Amino acid sequence: MPNEGTSSRYTITAALPYTNGPIHIGHLAGVYVPADIYSRYLRLQGHDVAFICGSDEHGVAIPMKAKKEGVSPKEIIDKYHGIIKKSFADFGISFDNYSRTSAEVHHRTASDFFEKLYDQEDFIEEVTEQLFDEEAQQFLADRFVTGTCPRCGYEEAYGDQCENCGSSLNATDLINPKSTITGGVPTLKKTKHWFLPLDRYEDFLKQWILEDHKSDWKPNVYGQCKSWIDDGLKPRAVTRDLDWGIPVPVEGGEGKVLYVWFDAPIGYISSTKEWAKREGKDWEPYWKDKNTKLLHFIGKDNIVFHCIIFPSMLKAHGDFVLPENVPANEFLNLEGNKLSTSKNWAVWLHEYLEEFPNMQDVLRYALTANAPETKDNDFTWKDFQARNNNELVAIFGNFVNRVTVLTHKYYNGVVPDPSALLEIDKRTLESLRSFPKTITDSLDRYRFREASQELMNLARLGNKYLADEEPWKLIKTDEERVKTIMFVALQIATGLAVLSEPFLPFTSQKLKAILNVISNNSEKSLGWDSVSAMDTLLPSGHQINKSELLFRKVEDQEIDAQLAKLEATKKSNEQMDKELTPQKETITFDDFTKLDMRVGTIVEAEKMPKANKLLVLKVDTGLDTRTIVSGIAESFSAEEIIGKKVTVLVNLAPRKLRGVESEGMILMTENQEGKLVFLNPDEDGVGNGESIS
């Protein structure tokens, strides 16, 4: 924690996003927003921070996606690396370096790391049976096998972990395994690999995690680690049979690459090297000095890799510090359903930035105030709107606007000279000076939700102070008292400008510009501790700039548009998930020519008595006008289909339905909502593969 010990150097890592798609709000809430808040907070306290990340560009998903899109793997990683890097920058995630695992410095760093462990004989070399997809002619990486978990019976467990019960698995443990590449049942095939014997590190992990970090790691992280260790650790493969990745750099490694979960965390080290070289720094203290605090920000699905596997790798290597903490978050859902990249059930960051320009801080605040810190949480657009309108606009923005507008109205934007402070003024300023410690106490325990609400409480303090003192009324009777009130209110506004920076960086910058306070790293700039240590943050006689609104209201129609977008996604997914009727028995051309289909017009229609589904139609087929009974009453009223052009099977043998002889059949299909439509492939919602009946 920042206030403990003598350390002032921090290496902060955020999980490397995988370059098979853009960033969505689940990634932001789980990893990147809390990591950025913490890094900005540490910098404001004057600490030396290296905030490190980069794109994870290896693993079997990349070439498979490339094959599906008909492009090269490099085109895939370049495309998504560009989208991800730009959206992070536009959103204000303040990485000191954002690298990529395809970089030469990473290949060299990961290879050197592997070779050192290999030379120290830290690996076990074994020939084992691995799952092999005969149709795709490739071994299956863990994440490309699904099946039934042998522990809890969950039917969609992955080959490395069951997301339902959290158990560690090997792909060969799964019941009824299935390849996610082809859908086929994989076979077992022998292959040679190198394994990291995690069982050798059990005693170290028990002491380091279960004893040394029993009181300071989050319960969800500690609990998952304890479950793994209590189950007994087993050797873990660090190589894979793939042609996309970092080649295994030792004899016998031909045709194999480093397992992505071996090379990806080393990406933190290689990204730090890249940053240090660019900045003219020495990278080694950030990873090797025992006074450095290493922190990993991740989601709960990465806990095992960052708390068990990577620390065992670092311990085996011997030169590196171990993480001080791994404050992993749980998952964020969207409108009651699990976020899914493959099903497009997400709010994509790059799309949000286009649709809500200059509103980065609104999303940051909504995600922080509802962060999934101890349990899975749900993002809803209505909550987003409420957080913005009822808190950012009505509390934070309202206070700042009143203070700055009144300062210009009464004093032409010059901070007034206060008279003697009354008890309420002293209490209010004392309360202001307590907020840095209050927020620090929350941040040091990685309680970002709590910290964000304490920041909002500072704005509430300002609003209550103005509401109680009513300077707009007193200005008529006691101008000297108003000077004191406005002076105190301006100190609160300045405190907000400083303390909001980790949470609302764009707003903080805007507010500092309005208040005309220094926001660079000079000695005169205001830091985190200035709010508690300085009697006056904004001195008398100081000129502030023109007031402007910090936030705008989010209107109902904007939220309705986002909900409609999600509803369209849901319908599209339902259509994709719908099981199509299997193809019928093959017929000959002669069979087809027996069907006589004609265009007709419905000239009369009425409901069949005592039948919910049937309409009795009169149809002009061109040959004649005939009666056809059709089961379409639940989709159409009789009145709306008169005059409708339809396709008619005219040579179907007549049959009686409820005493009415039907002489043909109207051809129909269904749209994605399951509603019958007259046969017309151009009708809205008619998908490929729908049966004509």
N, C-alpha and C positions, 0 to 999 in steps of 0.2 A: 504494500500500500504506500502511496506517495508520502505520507507523513511519518512513516516508520523508518528507522535506520538512517544511514548516510547516503544511500544510493540516490543518484539523480539521473541515471542513464536507464532508458527504457527501450526495449525492442518490442513493438506491438505488431502482431501479425493478424491478418484477417484471412479466413479460408479462401484458397484460390478458386475462383469460379470456373466452372467447366465450360469450355467454348463450344457447346452444342446448342446454345440458345442464349437469348438476352437475359438481363437481370430483371427479376420481378420483386414485388413487395415482400415476399417471404424471405428472400435473401437479405433484403435491406433490414427488416425487423430482427431477423435472427442473428445477423453478423455485422453488417457494414455500418449501420447507424450507431449502434452502441460502441463499436470500435472507434468510430470517428469522434463521437462525443468524448470518450475517454482520452484519446490522443490530444484533442484540442484542449481539454481540461488540464492535462499534464503540461502542455506547452505554456498555457496561461500561468501556471505555477512556476515557470522558469526551468523546467526539467529538459534534459537532452533526450529527444524522442526520435526514434526511427520507426515510422509507421509503414509497414511493408506488405505488399500483396503482388498479385500477378495472375495471368491466365493459366489455367491447367489445360494443356493442349495434347495430352497423351491419353492412351486408353482406347479400347476397341470401339467405343461409341463414335469416335471421330471418323475413322474410315467407313464405318457402316452408314453414317449419315451422308458422307461424301458419295458413296455408291448409290444411295437412294436418290440424291439430288443430281447425280450424273456429273459431279465435279471432283477435283482432287482434294485430298485431306488438307493440303496447304490452303486451298481456297476457303474451306470451311473455317479453319482456325483464324485466318486473316480476317474473314468477314466478321465473325463474332467477337474476336479480340478487339477489333476496331469499334464495334457497337458498344461493347462493355466498357472499354476504357473511356470513350467519349461520354457515355451516360454517367459514369462515376464522376468524371471531372465536372460536367454540367450540374450535377446534383450537389457538388461541394464536398465530396469525400476527399479528405486532405491527405491522401497517401504521399509519403515522401518518395516512394518509388512504386511504380506499377509495371512489372516485368512480364515475362511469358516463359513457359517451360520449353518452348522450342528454341530459345536463345542459346547461342554457343556457350556462354558463361554457365548456363544451367546444365547443359549436357556434360561439360567438363567437371563441374562441381559434383554432380550426382555420380558420375563415373569414378571420380577420385574417392568419394565416400564409400562406394561399393568395394573398390579395390582395397582400401585400407582394412575394411572388415574382413574381406576375403583373405588378405595376407595375414591377418591376425587369427585366422581360422575360427572366426565367429559364426560362420555359416555351416549348415549341414547340407551335404549334396545327396539327393535321393532320386531314384527312379520311382515314380508313382503312377497310378492310373487317374487320369483326368477325364472329365466329360468332353466329348468330341461330337460336333455336329456334322454328320456325314453329308448332308445336303450342301451345307455351306463350306465343307472341307476345312474346318478350323476348330481348334480347341476353344472352349467357351470360358471367357472371363467370368468371375463370380457374379457380376451384375447382369450377365446375359443368360442366367439360368434362374428360373422361378420354379417353385414347387411348394409342397406342404411342409410347414415347419414341424420337425419331429418333437419339439418341446410343447408347443401350444396348439398345433393343428391349423394355424393360419395358412390359407391356401395360396397366398401370393408372396411368400417369403423369398428373399434374394439368396443367392448362393454364398454370400458372406455374412448376412445378418438378417434376422427377422425383425422387421420394423414394428411388429405387433407386440412381441414380448421382449425385444432387445437382445435376444440370445445371439452369441457368436456362432457362426456355422461355417462349414465347408460345403461347397457345392454338392459333393458326394453324399452329404448327410440328408439332403432333401428327399422327401417321399414324392414319387411321381414327378421327377424333374422334367422341365420342358425348356427348349431353347427359345429365347425371345427373338432370335434372329429369323428362324424359319418356322417356329411353332412345333418342330419335330421333337421326338424323344431322343435325347443324346445317348451315345454309347460310351463305354470306357476304353481309353487308349493309353498305352504307356508313354511316358515322357520324363526327361530329366530336368530337375529344378533345384535351386538353392533356397534354403529355408533359414529364417532367423529363429533360433530356438528360444522362444519367449519364456519357456519353463525355467531357463537358467536365470531369468531376471525376476522370478516371483518374490524372492526374499527382499530384493531391492525395492520392488514396487509396493510390497506390503508396508515396508518401513516408510518409504517416501510419500506414498499417497495415504494409506490407511492410518498411519500414525502422525506423520509430520503435517499433513494437510487436513486432518480430521475436522478442524474447527473453522478453516477459512475457505475451503472449496464449497461451491454451491451443492446443496443436497442432491439435485438431479445428476450432477456430474460424479460426485463421490459415490452415490448409490450404484450407478452403472459400472463404475470402475470396480467397486467392491464385488458386485455380482460376477464380473469377469474373473477376477482374481480368485474368488471363492470357488468358482467352477473348475479351476486348474487351467493354467495356460498351456498351449500346445505350440509346436513350431509353426511358423507362418511363412508361406512362400513369398519370396521377394523378386521372383522372375516369372515371366509369362511367355507362352508361345504366341507371339504376335509379330507383325512386321512394321507396326507403327509405335514408335517410342524410342527410348534410349537403348541402343544395343548393349547387351551384357558384355562388359569389357574384359572377359577372361576366356581362356581356352575352353572350348566346349560350349560356348554361349552363342554359337552361330544360329540364327533364326529365332533368337529369343530377345526379349527386351526386359528392362527393369519394370517390375510391377508398378503401376501408376501410384499406388499408395506408399511405395518406397520412395519414388522420385519426387512426388508432389510436395511433401513437407520440406524436402531439401531445397525446394524452390524459394522458401523464405530466406535461406542462406545465400543462394545465388542472386536473388533480387537485392539483398543487402549489399553484396559485393558490387553489383552494378551501380547502385546509388552512391556508395562510398567512392568509387572510382570517378564518377561524374562530379562529385562534390569535393574531391581532393581530401577525403577522409580515410582513416584506417578502419576497415570493416570489422576486424577481429574483436575489439573490445565489446562490440554489440552482441557478440555470440560467445565470447570466451572469458570475459572478465566476470569474476564471481560477484561483483557489485552490481552487475547489470540485472535488471528485472525483465524476464521474458514472459510475455502474456500472449496466449492464443485466443482469439475470438472466433467461435465456430457455432454451427448448429448442432443439435443433439445427435444427428446421424453420424457426426465425425468425432464423437467423444473418444471412442476406443482408439482410433488412429492417432489422436493427439495426446492422449493420456497414458496409453499402454505401449503402442507400437513405436511411435516416434521417440518418446523418451528412452525406450530400450535401445533404439538405434544410436541415440546420442550418448547413452551410457556406455555402449559397446565401443563407440569411436573414442571416447575419453577426453576429447578436447573442449567439449561444449557445455554451456550452462543448461540447466533443466528449467522448464517453465515454472514460474512462480504461481501462476494461476491459469485456469482454462474456463472462463466464465461462459459456458455454452448456454444457449437459449433453447427453448422448445420450438414447436412449429407454429406458424401462423396459417390459419384457414381463411378462405375468402367466401363471404356470404354463406357461411354454414357448410361449405364443401372444401375438401382438401385441395390445396393448390396443385396444379398439374401442368408441367411444361408441355407434355405430349398432347394433352387435351385442350391446350390453350386456355385453361381455367386459371387466369392470372391477371394481375394488373402489371403490365410491363413498364419498366422505368422509362425507357426512351419514348414510349407513347405518352405516358403521363406528362413528361417534360414538354411535349408538343401541345398537348390538350390543355394543360394548366401552366402556361408560361409564367415565369417569375414567381412560382408558388412552391419552390423546393422546400421551404421551411414548413409549410402547412403539412406536407406529407411526412417530413421528418418528425414533426410534433405529434401527429396522429399515430404514427407507428411507435413512437417512444412512449406516449401516454397509454398505449394499449399493448405494450411489448409482451411477448410470450416468455417471460422470464422464469416462471416456475411451473407453468402448465401451458398447453396449447391454447391459443386465443384466436378470436375471429375478427377479421377486418370487414367492416361493412361501409358502404358509401354514405349511408345515413349518419354513422358515427363520425366519419371523416368530416361531413358537413357540419355536424354539431360541434366538434372540436374546434373547427375554424370559426364558425359564427358566434358560438357561445363563450369561447375562451380567448382565442387569439384576437378576434375582432372586438368583442364586447368587454373583455377585461384588459388584456395587454395593450392592444392598439388604442382602445378608448382612453386609458390613462395617459399614455404618451401624447396622444393627440390633444387632450385637454390641457396638459401642462405646457406644451410647446405653443399652442394657439394663444393661450392666455398670456404667456411670456411676451409674445410679439404684440398682443393687443395692449397690454399694460405698460410694457417697458421697451418696446421696439426690439425685442429679442435679446436684451442685455440682462444677465443674471443680477437680480436686485440685491441690495445690502440688507441682511436680516437685522431686525431689532433683537431685543433680549428674547431668548427661547423660553417658551412656556413648557410646562411639564409634558404636554402631549407631543410637542416638537421633539423634546429630548428622548421620550420613549420611542417615538417613531424612528429617529435616527439611530438609536441604540438597536432597535429591531432590525433596521437595514444592515447594520454592521454584523449582525448574527448570521445573516444568510449564507455567506461563503462557507462557514463551518457546517451549517445545516446541510447544504447541498453537497459539500465535501464528504460528510459522513455517509450520505447515500451513495455517492459515486464510488467511494472506496470499498463499498460492499457490493458494487456492480448492480445497484438498485436504480436503474435509469428511469423507470416509471416514477418512482418516488421522487427522484431528483427533479424531474420535469415539473411535477406538481408543486414542489417547493419553489421553483422559479416562478410559477404562476401565482403562488401565494405572495411573492414579493410585489407583483403587479396588483394583487388584491389589496395589499397593505396600502399602496399608493392611492387606489380608488377610494378606499374607506377613509383615508386621511382627508382627501379632497371633499368627499361627501359630508364628513363631519364638520369640516372647517368652513365650507362654502365660500371660497374667496370671491366668487362672482356676486355674492350679496354684500359681503363686507367691504368691497371696493368703494361702495357709496358712503360708508361711515367710518372706516378705519383703514386708510391706505397703508399705514406703517405695518399693521398686522398682516396685511395681504402680502407685503414684501417678504416677510418671514415665511409665510405659508408656501409661497411660490419657490422660495429658496430651498426649503425642505423637500418639496415635491420634485424639484430638479435634481436633487441629490439621489432620490429614489430612481428617477429616470436614468441617471448615469450609472447607478448600480445595475439596473436592468441591462443597459447596453453592454456592460462588462460580463455579467454572469450568464447572459443569454448566448454568448458566443459559441460555446460547445454544442448547444441544442439547436439554436436558430442562427447560424453564421451569417446568412444573407441579411436577416433582420438586424442583427447586431451591427453589421457594417453600415447599414442604412441609418440606424439610430445614432451611431457614433458620428456619421456625417451631419445629421441634423443638429446634434449637440455640439458639433465642431470640436470633438476631443481626439487626441492623437491615438491612432490604432496600429502604429507600427511597433518595432521592438526597441525604440529608443528609451533612454532612462526616464523620460517624462511621460511615457505611455502608461496607461492604467492596466495593471495586472490583476489577477484573481485576488491576491491578498490586499490590494489597494482598498477594496471596498470595506474591509474590516479594520485596516490599519490607519487610514487617512480620515481626519476629522471633516475635511471638505474635499469632495470629488470634483465639483464644478464651482470655481471661485466667483465671488461677486465681481461684476464688471466684465465677465466673460461674454462674448457675443456668440449666440447660437444662430444657426442657419434657418432658412425657411422651413416651416412645418410641412410634412406630407404624410399621407396615410401609410401605415406599415402593412396593413392587410385589407383585403376586400372581402365582401360577403360572397359565399358560394350559393348560387341560386338553385332552386328546385329543378329547373330544366337541365342544368348541367349534371345533376345527380341522376335524373331520369335517363339521360343519354348514356351514362355509364352502365346503369342497370339494364337498359335495352341491349347494350353491347354484350353484356354477360348472358342475357336471356337468349340472344341469337347464338352464342357459343354453346349454351346448354342444348338448344334444339339441334344444332349441328352435331353435337356429340351423341345425342339420342339417336339421330339418323345413322351415324357411323356404327353405333353399338347395336342397332336393330339387326336381328337375325333375318337375313333374306330367305325367301322360300327357295329350297334347293331346285336345281334344274330338273325338269321332268324328263321322261324317257325320250330318247332321240326319235324323231319322225322323219319320213321321207318327203321329198318334194311333192310327190303325189298326194300324200296325206294333207299337206298344207293347201294344195289347190282345191281340196274339198270344202274349205272354209269360204263362205261367201260373205264378205264384209262390205257394207255400204254406208255412205253418209246419209244421215236422216235428220229430220227436224221434229222436236217435240211440239205437237200442236195442242194437246190437252194433257192435264195432269190432275189427279185427285188422290187423296189419302184412302188406302184400303181400310174399310171399317174394321175395328177391333184388331188392328195389326200395327205395331209401333214402327216397324222397319220398312213396310211395303208401300210403294206408290203405284197406281195404275195409270199407265201412260198411253196416249195415242201418238203414234210416230209415223210421219210421212217418210217412207223409205225411197220414194221415187217410183217404186214398183207399185206400191199401194199404201194405204194408211191402215196400220195394224195395232192391235193391243199388245203391250208388253208390260208385264209385272216386274218391277225392279226394287231390290232391297236397299234403297238409298234414302229413305225418309228421315234417318237420323242425321244425315249430312245436308239435305236440301229440303226446302218447303216446296209444295206443289206450284205455288205462284211464281217463284223465282226461276224455274227451269223452262217455262213455256217460251217457245221460240229458240231454245238452245240447240245448236248443231251437235250431233252426237255420232259416234261410230256404232253401227248395229251389225251383229251377227244374225243375218236374216234366214239362213237355212238350218237353224237349230230346231230340232223336233219340238213341236208344241207340247206344253205340259200345263196341267191345271194347278193353280195356286189359290187356295181358299175359294174354289168354285169358279175362278176366272181363268180362261185359257190364255196363256202367254205364248206369243208367236215370235220369239226371238230374244236377243240379249243385248243390253247396252254395255259397251266395254268401258271399264273403269280402272283407275289405279288409286294409290293413296299418296298424300303428301307427308312431310316429316312429322306432322302432328297427328297422323293416323286418320285424317279426314279423307273421305272419298272425293275424288275429282274425276270429271269426265276425261276420257283419254285424250291427253294433249301434253306431250313432253315439255312444252314451254310453260306450263302452269307453274306458279310459284311453289317451291318446296318439293317438286317431284324429283326424286333422286335416281341415279343409275341403279339398275338391278331391281327396281320395283316391278312386281308382277302385274300383268294385265289380266283382268278377270271379268 
